[in-house]
Amino acid sequence: MRTTVRRTALAAAGLLALTSLTACADDAAGTASSGSGGDGKGTKVKIMVGGLDKVIYLPAMLTQRLGYFDAEGLSVELLSEPAGVQAETALVSGQVQGAVGFYDHTLDLQVKGKEVESVVQFSHAPGEVEVVSTERADDITSPKDFKGRKLGVTGLGSSTDFLTKYLAVKNGVDVSEFTPVAVGAGPTFISALQKGAIDGGMTTDPTVATVLDKGAGKILLDMRTPAGSEAALGGPYPSSSLYMQTDWVNGHNDTVQKLANAFVKTLKWMSTHSATDIADKMPADYSQGNKVLYASAIKSTLPMFTDDGVMPENGPETVEKVLKAFNPSIKNADVDLSRTYTTEFVQKATG
């Protein structure tokens, strides 16, 4: 028996409304584990990640590199999109069985009539950093100065968009008083910052490390640690996670359990190894030619991760508070947080 209250997701017809956005996933970069000890016959699962090379989503690729999917008899194909909102789209359209992205999408989707739940919670802090361009560092010293600015986010409707809007509203700036600009992450974010297309923006490592290394910007707010999350958002903020459609979870308990086993094993491995050890396991191109800087980026972000995949206490409530501050559809909705996550599978994995 499932231990958390569930409701069946909307019929497929209701989900097809989002298919117009899914064509971009056809061009997504992907990589696959072999499953069943390398014979390619394991249970096949497709997972869309909101940026495979982002440190906040590192457990996805690391689990594959450590061979933990294979050990569970899974043949996992990891696909990548530049923003979490695109990973969400791929999930609800049925293109993939799982998404690695921010937990807050589960609340946003519930009020839109779609039942999605986090099954492994990778983090208890956002892992996000608000940076400002070096030229604007003296003018933008807090979110109170967001008014009239162009602020970079990975994508409109993404979690970076959500958090930027919350920080603005919390500090007296209406969401209509600044301009969010979708610039992705990595080179596109950095280029936008350097060229003045944005005055600042929210991003993650390794982009943060590269921005600082190039002298292109400075840190305004650092939410890579639980303490940083507490200071900026008022509590733990569960962010990166494996989330799936509830009806799919209900019908594939064994597969979901194997995924949870693999991811929890990875989180435990991360908690007992150095940033350099982790960097050594990742694809060579993730370091962009500077392995020392990449390991430093991982080290800065490691505090955000859980070591057991369990949802942090009061985390869902913090996320709901953040979303209700600026999102009209959630502000006026009665969100059932118990339907947005389950600890059933990770508890079995850690037992």
Salt bridges, closest charged atoms under 4 A:
GLU88 OE1 - HIS105 ND1 2.59
ASP108 OD2 - LYS112 NZ 3.01
GLU115 OE2 - ARG7 NH2 3.56
GLU115 OE2 - ARG339 NH2 2.83
GLU117 OE2 - ARG2 NH2 3.34
GLU117 OE1 - ARG6 NH1 2.68
ASP139 OD2 - ARG136 NH1 3.94
ASP161 OD2 - LYS165 NZ 3.48
GLU177 OE2 - LYS147 NZ 3.57
ASP199 OD1 - ARG136 NE 3.27
ASP205 OD2 - ARG224 NH1 2.80
ASP222 OD2 - ARG224 NH2 2.78
ASP280 OD1 - LYS291 NZ 2.97
ASP336 OD2 - ARG339 NH1 3.23
GLU344 OE1 - ARG2 NE 2.75
GLU344 OE2 - LYS348 NZ 3.60
